Amino acid sequence: MKLWQLLGLVVVVLFAAATPALAQPPGSTATGYSGAGAGLGIGLGAGLVIIGAGIGFGRIGSAALESMARQPEKAGDISTAMLIIGALLEGATFFALIVCLLVAVNAGGWVHF
């Protein structure tokens, strides 16, 4: 329970800190992110994507191994389902990382390939 409270507090603080950082002066037509705030946001986004993927892969693997231990005769079906779910998770992870890289490129060109 304490972990959820701490996580909720971190999310609230991040949202509160992002509001003044993303504010624009009146009459401004700037639409992109720039400066250190963009790098911090992109880095946090990419980090959260990787952490989420790691947690997802860990849960898939542990649940599959537990179910294989309970029913060894279904191990083939379970491993097939595990691979399909893992591939879908990997695709979603790559999509999120590509979005982070595209935002980085549009943030002012500080990412050089």
C-alpha positions in Angstrom: 0.0 0.0 0.0 2.9 2.4 0.8 4.4 1.7 -2.6 1.1 2.8 -4.3 1.0 6.0 -2.2 4.6 6.8 -3.1 4.0 6.2 -6.7 0.9 8.4 -6.7 2.8 11.2 -5.0 5.6 10.9 -7.6 3.0 11.2 -10.5 1.3 14.2 -8.9 4.7 15.9 -8.4 5.7 15.2 -12.0 2.4 16.6 -13.3 2.7 19.7 -11.1 6.3 20.3 -12.3 5.4 19.8 -16.0 2.7 22.5 -16.0 4.9 25.5 -15.6 7.7 24.0 -17.7 5.3 23.5 -20.7 3.6 26.9 -20.3 4.0 29.4 -23.2 3.9 33.1 -23.1 0.9 34.8 -24.6 1.1 35.2 -28.4 3.7 32.5 -28.8 3.3 30.1 -31.7 5.9 27.6 -30.6 4.6 24.1 -30.9 7.7 21.9 -30.1 9.5 21.1 -26.9 13.0 22.4 -26.5 15.8 22.6 -24.0 16.6 20.4 -21.1 12.9 19.8 -20.3 12.5 17.9 -23.6 15.5 15.7 -22.9 14.3 14.9 -19.4 10.8 14.1 -20.6 12.1 11.9 -23.4 14.5 10.1 -21.1 11.8 9.5 -18.5 9.4 8.2 -21.2 12.0 5.8 -22.6 12.9 4.6 -19.2 9.3 4.0 -18.2 8.8 2.1 -21.5 11.8 -0.2 -20.7 10.8 -0.7 -17.1 7.2 -1.6 -18.1 8.4 -4.0 -20.7 10.7 -5.7 -18.2 7.9 -6.1 -15.7 5.6 -7.4 -18.4 8.2 -10.0 -19.7 8.9 -11.1 -16.1 5.2 -11.6 -15.4 4.6 -13.5 -18.6 7.6 -15.8 -18.0 6.7 -16.5 -14.3 3.1 -17.2 -15.1 4.0 -19.5 -18.0 6.5 -21.4 -16.0 4.1 -21.8 -13.1 1.4 -23.0 -15.4 3.8 -25.5 -17.1 4.8 -26.8 -13.7 1.1 -27.4 -12.8 0.2 -29.0 -16.1 3.2 -30.4 -18.0 1.1 -31.9 -20.7 0.0 -28.4 -21.8 3.6 -27.0 -21.9 3.6 -26.7 -25.8 0.4 -24.7 -25.9 1.5 -22.5 -23.0 4.9 -21.7 -24.5 3.2 -20.9 -27.9 0.8 -18.5 -26.1 3.8 -17.0 -24.1 5.7 -16.3 -27.3 2.8 -14.6 -29.0 2.1 -12.4 -26.0 5.8 -11.6 -25.7 5.9 -10.6 -29.4 2.9 -8.3 -28.9 4.6 -6.7 -25.9 7.8 -6.3 -27.7 6.0 -4.6 -30.6 4.3 -2.2 -28.3 7.6 -1.4 -26.6 9.3 -0.7 -29.9 6.4 1.6 -30.9 6.7 3.6 -27.7 10.5 3.9 -28.1 10.0 5.1 -31.7 7.6 7.7 -30.5 10.2 8.9 -28.0 12.8 9.1 -30.7 10.5 11.0 -33.0 9.7 13.5 -30.3 13.4 13.9 -29.6 14.1 14.6 -33.3 11.3 17.2 -33.4 12.5 18.8 -30.1 15.2 20.7 -31.8 17.5 18.2 -33.5 19.7 17.4 -30.5 19.5 13.7 -31.4 22.0 13.0 -34.2 22.0 9.7 -36.1 
